[in-house]
Amino acid sequence: MNPVLQHSPERLLLAQPVRVLFLDVDGVLTDGGLLMDEHGESTKRFHTLDGHGIKLLQRCGIPVVVITGRDSPALRLRITQLGIAHAHYGTEDKLPAAQRTLDALGLAWSQAAAMGDDWPDVPVLSRCALAVAPPNAQAEVLALAHWVTPRTGGHGAVRDVCDLLLMASGHYARLWRDLRA
């Protein structure tokens, strides 16, 4: 059995130079809902497909960077579990954090992809080689996205973009072949 993933040649060409993926959290890695207890602590629901996709990307040398306007113990735990080395919490102005990360990695915007769902993500999305949004994103974000994933935020949308980047970088087929060997 061979995996069946359909991406247009144009989408694969946009994704080919990508060497870093920026991710928002609420509405992208989660469904955007906030569950809060009586002490104001929030819990979050993450999808395991997204987590595995992030691990595969990182294994292939494509770092994943989280830039989020929120901060919580649950979020920090999940980011640690995924081995994400670059995370910016409580960051309302995401562009400077993204630029600092690109500088630290020695990369340019032309080598970056980003996935976001709302206005605070627009400055980063609009500079990247590949801007991705889940279908539950705000209309303005959907309009500027190069690609809208088939799955919604918190339900495998990040895995969709990870698989695209793995395919475009030539790693997907090898990972699949090695898995079956």
Backbone hydrogen bonds, N-H to C=O, Kabsch-Sander energy under -0.5 kcal/mol:
donor,donor_aa,acceptor,acceptor_aa,energy
5,L,3,P,-0.7
7,H,5,L,-0.6
12,L,8,S,-2.3
13,L,9,P,-2.2
14,L,10,E,-2.0
15,A,11,R,-2.0
16,Q,12,L,-1.5
18,V,15,A,-1.6
19,R,111,Q,-3.9
20,V,111,Q,-1.0
21,L,63,P,-2.4
22,F,113,A,-2.8
23,L,65,V,-3.0
24,D,115,M,-1.7
28,V,25,V,-2.2
29,L,25,V,-1.6
30,T,25,V,-1.9
35,L,33,G,-0.5
35,L,43,T,-1.1
36,M,34,L,-0.6
37,D,41,E,-2.4
40,G,37,D,-2.1
43,T,35,L,-2.5
46,F,44,K,-0.6
47,H,29,L,-0.6
51,G,47,H,-1.7
52,H,48,T,-2.4
53,G,49,L,-2.2
54,I,50,D,-2.4
55,K,51,G,-2.1
56,L,52,H,-2.4
57,L,53,G,-2.4
58,Q,54,I,-2.4
59,R,55,K,-2.3
60,C,56,L,-1.5
61,G,58,Q,-1.7
62,I,57,L,-2.4
65,V,21,L,-3.2
66,V,86,H,-2.0
67,I,23,L,-2.6
67,I,65,V,-0.5
68,T,88,H,-2.7
76,R,72,S,-2.5
77,L,73,P,-2.3
78,R,74,A,-2.1
79,I,75,L,-2.5
80,T,76,R,-2.2
81,Q,77,L,-2.7
82,L,78,R,-1.8
83,G,80,T,-1.4
84,I,79,I,-2.0
85,A,83,G,-0.6
86,H,64,V,-0.7
87,A,85,A,-0.7
88,H,66,V,-2.9
89,Y,87,A,-0.5
90,G,70,R,-1.6
91,T,68,T,-3.1
92,E,90,G,-0.8
94,K,92,E,-1.0
97,A,93,D,-0.6
98,A,94,K,-2.3
99,Q,95,L,-2.7
100,R,96,P,-2.5
101,T,97,A,-1.9
102,L,98,A,-2.7
103,D,99,Q,-2.7
104,A,100,R,-2.3
105,L,101,T,-2.1
106,G,102,L,-1.0
106,G,103,D,-0.6
107,L,102,L,-2.6
111,Q,108,A,-2.1
112,A,109,W,-2.0
113,A,20,V,-2.3
114,A,130,L,-2.2
115,M,22,F,-2.1
116,G,132,V,-1.8
121,D,118,D,-2.1
122,V,119,W,-1.7
124,V,121,D,-0.6
125,L,121,D,-2.7
126,S,122,V,-2.9
127,R,124,V,-1.2
128,C,124,V,-1.0
128,C,125,L,-0.7
129,A,109,W,-1.2
129,A,112,A,-1.6
130,L,112,A,-1.4
132,V,114,A,-2.9
132,V,130,L,-0.5
133,A,147,W,-2.0
137,A,134,P,-1.9
138,Q,117,D,-2.9
141,V,138,Q,-0.6
142,L,138,Q,-2.4
143,A,139,A,-2.0
144,L,140,E,-1.1
145,A,141,V,-1.3
146,H,131,A,-2.3
147,W,131,A,-1.5
149,T,133,A,-2.1
149,T,147,W,-0.5
154,G,28,V,-2.1
155,H,152,T,-2.0
157,A,152,T,-1.2
160,D,156,G,-1.7
161,V,157,A,-1.6
162,C,158,V,-2.5
163,D,159,R,-2.8
164,L,160,D,-1.9
165,L,161,V,-2.5
166,L,162,C,-2.5
167,M,163,D,-2.4
168,A,164,L,-2.9
169,S,165,L,-1.8
170,G,167,M,-1.3
171,H,166,L,-1.8
172,Y,166,L,-1.9
175,L,171,H,-2.6
176,W,172,Y,-2.5
177,R,173,A,-2.6
178,D,174,R,-3.0
179,L,175,L,-1.8
180,R,176,W,-1.3
181,A,177,R,-0.8
